[in-house]
Amino acid sequence: MNQVSPAASKVLNKKALKRKAKPFADFRAHKTYYFMLIPLFAYFIAFNYLPLAGLYNAFTNYDFSKGLLSPFVGLQNFEFLFKGGADSTIWKLTRNTILYNVAFIILSNVCQIGMAVLLKEIAFKRFVKTSQTLMFMPYFVSMVIIGSIIYNLFNFNYGVLNNMFTSLGMEKFDFYRTPWVWPIIIVVVEIWKSLGYGTVIYLASIMGIDESIYEAAYVDGASKWQRIRYVTLPLLKPTVIILLLFAVGGILKGQFDLFWNIVGNNGLLLNATDIIDTYVYRSLTVNFSINLGTAAGLYQSVFGLLLILTVNAIVRKVDRENSLF
């Protein structure tokens, strides 16, 4: 190995110190790359940082004529949201949002992992590619279109399902007056829509596993199921943990387009389908309660931040290499 002489080492250290001492030296050396970052910074400033001034509305009795100069009321808006304890508005919204997202995270990941493993084990590659394409297509379908499909399926008067029921001599079922069926419908739609995208991610991770590991397991007499259980699934763990951490970070951020386009503003279903995002939207556009909508949104952001910090701390204690930070 080539050794650097002490004299050469001193010269290199001096040059490094000079580069550090010069302000904006890195900018001058890589100014093209810094200029390329300007649109990114502009986007975050315009859409992520400037709107933070609006959080002040959570502590005011908002007046459209006064804007940010509306009367300051402290925590009154939060008191209204939390009023009633277990029957409070915020408790119902938090419960629905968390339960839906937990169902989305668990069931979607199980289905995606299962489908990725199945596609990996199928030898007929043309079938695998066709299946991937067909599963991925719903991901690109607009939720507005999906909402129209759902409405035409479950409508009481001329929905496809009710027409089938009457043709079979059965009575019509009023889906839009029956709250308990909608959690099932919403979860199924979300799993169907996200299946292809998640499967592609997990399949790419599986394809990155060294084939020699499978060959060694096969030589040792491991069956196909044993190779899946003891090779594929353990080596998928880092990918699963990272995706779960990202999902948990947004566990209080509901799928607004999913809920709004499928359920809309149906008051009969709100107890089972209302989440924080739909409440905020309704507060801003229907009830014009800017202060309550902002308070609910602030609560959502703070709670979500604390949740991801807590989960990441737990993961860091269990398996430090797979934590986010």
C-alpha positions in Angstrom: 0.0 0.0 0.0 1.2 3.5 -0.8 1.9 5.5 2.3 1.4 9.3 2.4 4.5 11.1 3.7 4.1 13.4 6.7 5.0 16.5 4.5 2.4 15.6 1.9 -0.2 14.9 4.6 0.4 18.5 6.0 0.0 20.0 2.6 -3.3 18.1 2.1 -4.6 19.2 5.5 -3.7 22.8 4.8 -5.6 22.7 1.4 -8.6 21.1 3.2 -8.6 23.8 5.8 -8.4 26.5 3.2 -11.4 25.0 1.4 -13.3 25.0 4.6 -12.3 28.5 5.5 -13.6 30.0 2.2 -17.3 30.9 2.5 -19.4 29.6 -0.4 -16.5 27.5 -1.8 -18.8 24.5 -2.2 -21.4 26.7 -3.8 -19.0 28.0 -6.4 -17.7 24.5 -7.1 -21.2 23.0 -7.5 -23.3 26.1 -8.4 -25.2 24.2 -11.2 -26.5 21.7 -8.8 -27.5 24.4 -6.3 -29.4 26.2 -9.0 -31.2 23.0 -9.9 -32.5 22.9 -6.3 -34.2 26.3 -6.5 -37.6 24.9 -7.8 -37.6 22.4 -5.0 -36.9 25.1 -2.3 -39.5 27.3 -3.9 -42.1 24.5 -3.8 -41.5 23.8 -0.1 -41.5 27.4 0.9 -44.7 28.2 -1.0 -46.7 25.1 -0.1 -45.2 23.9 3.2 -43.7 26.8 5.1 -45.7 29.9 4.2 -49.0 28.2 5.0 -47.8 27.6 8.6 -48.8 31.2 9.3 -52.4 30.0 9.0 -52.0 27.8 12.1 -52.6 30.9 14.1 -56.3 30.6 13.1 -56.6 27.5 15.4 -56.3 30.0 18.3 -58.8 32.6 17.0 -62.5 33.1 16.5 -62.0 33.5 12.8 -63.5 36.5 11.1 -63.4 36.6 7.2 -63.1 40.4 7.3 -60.1 40.4 9.7 -58.2 37.3 8.6 -55.1 36.7 10.8 -56.2 39.7 12.9 -59.3 37.8 14.2 -59.9 37.8 18.0 -57.5 35.6 19.9 -59.4 33.0 22.0 -56.6 30.7 23.2 -57.5 27.0 23.4 -61.3 27.4 23.0 -61.4 25.7 19.6 -59.5 22.7 21.0 -61.8 22.6 24.1 -64.8 22.5 21.7 -63.2 19.6 19.8 -62.4 17.6 22.9 -65.7 18.5 24.7 -67.6 15.4 25.7 -64.7 13.0 26.5 -65.2 9.6 24.8 -68.1 11.0 22.8 -66.2 14.1 21.6 -65.8 15.1 18.0 -62.0 14.7 18.0 -62.2 11.2 19.6 -64.6 9.9 17.0 -62.5 11.4 14.2 -59.2 10.0 15.7 -60.8 6.6 16.3 -62.1 6.3 12.7 -58.9 7.6 11.2 -56.6 5.3 13.1 -58.7 2.2 12.7 -59.1 2.7 9.0 -55.4 3.3 8.5 -54.4 0.3 10.7 -56.7 -1.9 8.5 -55.2 -0.3 5.4 -51.6 -0.9 6.6 -52.0 -4.4 7.9 -54.3 -5.9 5.2 -52.7 -4.1 2.3 -49.1 -5.2 3.3 -50.2 -8.8 3.9 -51.9 -8.9 0.5 -49.0 -7.2 -1.3 -46.3 -9.4 0.3 -48.4 -12.5 -0.4 -48.9 -11.6 -4.0 -45.2 -10.7 -4.5 -44.2 -14.0 -3.1 -46.6 -15.9 -5.3 -45.5 -14.0 -8.4 -41.8 -14.8 -7.5 -42.6 -18.5 -7.3 -44.5 -18.7 -10.6 -42.2 -19.9 -13.4 -44.4 -18.7 -16.3 -43.0 -15.2 -16.8 -45.5 -14.0 -19.3 -48.3 -14.7 -16.8 -46.3 -12.8 -14.2 -45.9 -9.7 -16.4 -49.5 -9.8 -17.4 -50.6 -10.1 -13.8 -48.4 -7.2 -12.7 -49.9 -5.0 -15.4 -53.5 -5.8 -14.5 -52.9 -5.3 -10.8 -51.1 -2.0 -11.4 -53.8 -0.5 -13.5 -56.2 0.4 -10.6 -53.4 2.6 -9.1 -53.8 5.0 -12.0 -57.6 5.2 -11.9 -58.9 8.5 -10.5 -60.8 8.2 -7.2 -63.6 10.3 -8.9 -64.1 7.4 -11.4 -63.9 4.8 -8.6 -66.5 6.9 -6.6 -68.8 6.8 -9.7 -68.3 3.0 -10.0 -69.1 2.5 -6.3 -72.3 4.6 -6.6 -73.5 2.7 -9.6 -72.9 -0.6 -7.8 -74.6 0.2 -4.5 -77.3 2.8 -5.5 -80.7 1.8 -4.1 -82.9 2.5 -7.1 -80.8 1.4 -10.1 -77.5 0.0 -8.6 -76.1 -3.2 -10.2 -76.2 -5.2 -6.9 -79.8 -4.2 -6.1 -80.9 -5.1 -9.7 -79.3 -8.5 -9.2 -81.1 -8.9 -5.8 -84.5 -8.1 -7.4 -83.9 -10.4 -10.4 -83.2 -13.2 -7.9 -86.4 -12.5 -6.0 -84.7 -10.8 -3.0 -85.4 -7.5 -1.4 -83.3 -4.4 -2.2 -80.6 -3.4 0.3 -80.2 0.3 1.1 -76.4 0.6 1.3 -76.4 4.3 1.7 -78.6 4.1 4.9 -76.5 1.2 6.4 -73.3 2.5 8.1 -71.8 -0.8 9.1 -71.2 -2.0 5.5 -69.0 1.0 4.5 -65.9 0.3 6.5 -65.8 -3.1 4.7 -66.3 -1.4 1.3 -63.8 1.3 1.9 -61.1 -1.2 3.1 -61.7 -3.5 0.1 -61.5 -0.6 -2.4 -58.2 0.7 -0.8 -56.6 -2.8 -0.9 -57.7 -3.3 -4.5 -56.3 0.1 -5.6 -53.0 -0.2 -3.8 -52.3 -3.9 -4.4 -50.4 -3.5 -7.7 -48.1 -0.7 -6.5 -47.2 -2.4 -3.3 -46.7 -5.7 -5.0 -44.2 -4.2 -7.4 -42.1 -2.7 -4.5 -42.0 -6.0 -2.6 -41.4 -8.0 -5.8 -38.4 -5.8 -6.7 -37.0 -6.3 -3.2 -37.4 -10.1 -3.5 -35.7 -10.1 -6.9 -32.7 -8.4 -5.2 -32.2 -11.4 -3.0 -29.1 -13.4 -3.9 -30.1 -16.5 -5.8 -27.3 -18.4 -4.2 -29.1 -18.3 -0.8 -32.1 -20.1 -2.4 -29.8 -22.6 -4.0 -28.1 -23.3 -0.7 -31.4 -23.8 1.0 -32.6 -26.1 -1.8 -29.4 -28.2 -1.5 -30.0 -28.4 2.2 -33.4 -30.0 1.5 -35.6 -27.0 2.2 -39.1 -27.2 0.5 -40.6 -24.3 -1.4 -42.6 -23.2 1.6 -39.5 -23.4 3.9 -37.5 -21.3 1.4 -40.3 -18.7 1.6 -40.5 -18.8 5.3 -36.8 -18.9 6.2 -35.3 -17.0 3.3 -37.7 -14.7 1.5 -39.7 -13.3 4.5 -36.7 -12.6 6.8 -34.8 -10.9 4.0 -37.9 -8.8 3.3 -38.0 -7.5 6.9 -36.0 -4.2 6.2 -38.3 -3.2 3.4 -41.4 -4.0 5.4 -40.1 -2.0 8.4 -39.3 1.1 6.3 -42.6 1.0 4.5 -44.5 0.5 7.8 -42.6 3.4 9.4 -43.6 5.7 6.5 -47.2 4.4 6.8 -47.4 4.9 10.5 -46.1 8.5 10.0 -49.3 9.2 8.0 -51.6 7.1 10.1 -53.6 10.2 11.1 -53.6 11.5 7.5 -56.6 9.7 6.0 -57.2 9.0 2.4 -59.4 12.1 1.8 -60.1 11.4 -1.9 -61.1 7.8 -1.1 -63.6 8.8 1.6 -65.0 11.9 0.0 -65.6 10.4 -3.4 -67.1 7.2 -2.1 -69.1 8.5 0.8 -69.3 12.2 0.2 -71.3 14.3 2.7 -73.8 11.7 3.6 -74.8 12.5 7.2 -76.2 9.0 7.9 -72.8 7.5 7.3 -70.6 10.1 9.1 -70.4 8.2 12.4 -68.7 5.2 10.6 -66.8 7.0 7.9 -65.9 10.5 9.1 -62.1 11.0 9.4 -60.0 14.1 10.3 -59.4 15.0 6.7 -63.1 15.0 5.7 -64.0 16.9 8.9 -61.4 19.6 8.1 -62.6 19.9 4.5 -66.3 20.1 5.6 -65.3 22.7 8.2 -63.7 24.9 5.6 -66.2 24.5 2.7 -69.5 23.6 4.2 -69.6 25.0 7.8 -67.1 27.8 7.1 -65.5 27.1 10.6 -62.0 28.0 9.6 -60.9 28.0 13.2 -62.2 24.5 14.0 -60.8 23.1 10.8 -57.4 24.6 11.5 -57.4 23.3 15.1 -58.3 19.8 13.9 -55.5 19.9 11.3 -53.0 21.1 13.8 -54.0 18.3 16.2 -53.6 15.8 13.3 -50.1 17.0 12.5 -48.8 17.1 16.0 -50.2 13.7 16.9 -48.8 12.2 13.8 -45.3 13.6 14.5 -45.4 12.2 18.0 -46.6 8.9 16.7 -43.8 8.4 14.2 -41.1 9.5 16.7 -42.5 7.0 19.2 -42.6 4.1 16.7 -39.1 5.0 15.3 -37.7 5.0 18.9 -39.2 1.5 19.5 -37.8 0.2 16.2 -34.4 1.7 17.1 -34.3 -0.1 20.4 -35.3 -3.4 18.7 -33.3 -3.2 15.5 -31.3 0.0 15.2 -30.2 -0.6 11.6 -33.8 -0.5 10.3 -34.8 2.7 12.1 -35.3 5.9 10.1 -32.9 7.9 12.3 
